[in-house]
């Protein structure tokens, strides 16, 4: 989820590197770089998430735009649903 968030935000970032804002001597500004360095996800999975994030976002936005605003899930509900889908895929 973190890799996906950073990948989707990256084209618009101007003053920060990622969710950790800026690199320091002890950690990178992008949590994705930390995940990669610590091998918390396979390289291929990180690369696929970053590669597919823009088109996945467009498809998600197109599907979400069909649902009336009053019927859309809250962010908390959406994240729970997203994570449940990840668990089913695993």
C-alpha positions in Angstrom: 0.0 0.0 0.0 2.9 2.4 0.8 4.6 1.7 -2.5 1.3 2.3 -4.3 0.6 5.6 -2.5 4.1 6.9 -3.2 4.0 5.8 -6.8 0.6 7.5 -7.4 1.8 10.7 -5.7 5.3 10.9 -7.3 4.3 12.8 -10.4 2.9 15.7 -8.3 5.7 15.8 -5.7 7.6 19.1 -5.8 8.9 19.8 -2.3 9.2 16.3 -0.8 10.6 13.0 -2.0 8.0 10.7 -0.5 6.0 9.9 2.6 9.1 10.5 4.8 9.4 13.9 3.1 13.2 14.3 2.7 16.2 12.0 3.0 18.3 12.1 6.1 21.6 10.5 7.0 19.7 7.5 8.5 16.8 7.0 6.0 15.5 7.9 2.5 12.7 10.3 1.9 10.7 7.7 0.1 9.6 4.7 2.2 9.6 2.7 -1.1 13.4 3.1 -1.2 13.6 1.8 2.4 11.3 -1.2 1.5 13.5 -2.0 -1.4 16.8 -1.7 0.5 15.5 -3.8 3.4 14.0 -6.3 1.0 10.6 -6.1 2.6 9.0 -6.8 -0.8 10.5 -8.6 -3.8 12.1 -6.2 -6.4 9.7 -7.4 -9.1 6.7 -6.7 -7.0 7.8 -3.1 -6.2 8.6 -2.5 -9.9 5.2 -3.9 -10.9 3.4 -1.7 -8.4 5.3 1.4 -9.6 4.8 0.5 -13.3 1.0 -0.1 -13.0 0.1 2.6 -10.5 -0.8 5.3 -13.1 -3.1 3.1 -15.2 -4.6 1.5 -12.1 -5.4 4.9 -10.7 -7.2 6.0 -13.8 -9.3 2.8 -13.9 -10.1 3.2 -10.2 -11.1 6.9 -10.7 -13.3 6.0 -13.7 -15.1 3.3 -11.6 -15.4 5.5 -8.6 -16.9 8.3 -10.6 -19.9 6.2 -11.4 -20.9 5.9 -7.7 -22.8 8.8 -6.3 -20.7 10.7 -3.7 -23.2 10.0 -0.9 -22.8 6.2 -1.6 -19.0 6.2 -1.8 -17.1 4.4 1.1 -15.2 6.5 3.6 -11.4 6.3 3.3 -11.3 4.0 6.3 -13.8 1.6 4.6 -11.9 1.8 1.3 -8.6 0.9 2.9 -10.1 -2.0 4.8 -11.6 -3.3 1.6 -8.4 -2.8 -0.3 -6.4 -4.7 2.4 -9.0 -7.5 2.4 -8.6 -7.8 -1.4 -4.8 -8.1 -0.9 -5.3 -10.9 1.7 -7.6 -12.8 -0.8 -5.0 -12.5 -3.5 -2.2 -13.8 -1.3 
